[in-house]
Amino acid sequence: MCSHYVPVIFGSDTPGVDGFGNPPGLNGRLDLQNWSDAGAPLSLTLRAATLDNATALGYRAK
């Protein structure tokens, strides 16, 4: 379990188009499940997939 907050950002290598192989979003979903299985709290997972990504890319809430 995490005892200190460490910024984590979420990324996936799933292609953004339909085609042969994994459907869009599958690898990302599997990655998030692996984080959960490894004991990452849900709050860290959700923050990594939303707010921390936006912050890393320079987006700010208005």
N, C-alpha and C positions, 0 to 999 in steps of 0.2 A: 504494500500500500504506500502511496506517496505521502510523505510527511511535510513536504514543502511544495509550494506551487512553482512549477517550472513551465514556461510557455512552450506549448507543443502545437505544431500546425499539422493539419491533415492534408494529405495528397493521395492521389490514386493514379495508376497508369492505365486505367480503362479508357479505350478510345471513345471519343465523343460521337461516333457515328454508328449506325447499325451495320452489322456485317457478320461474317463467320466468326464464331468464337464466343467469348463472354458478352452478354448483353450489357449495355451501358449501366454503370453503377454497381455491378456485381462485385468487382474487386474492392471497391470502397466499402461496401457493406461487409465483406469478409474481413477486411482490415479492422473495421470498428468492432466486429465480433471478437477478433483476436485480442484487441486491447481490453475488452471486457473480460475475456477468459483469463487474461494475465493479471487481472485485479485492478485495472484502472477504474477509478470511480466514474460514474455516469456524468457527473458535473465536469470532469476533465475532458471526457470524450466529446460532449456537446460543445464545450467552449473551444476545443481544438478544431472542430468542424465548422465553427461559425465565427465567433468574435476574434479569436487569435489569428485565423486566416485573414480576416478583413483588416486587422491591425497590421499584420505583416505586409499586406499589399497596399497599405497607405489609405485605406478607407476609414472614415470617421463618422460616427453618428451625428446627425444634425439636431 
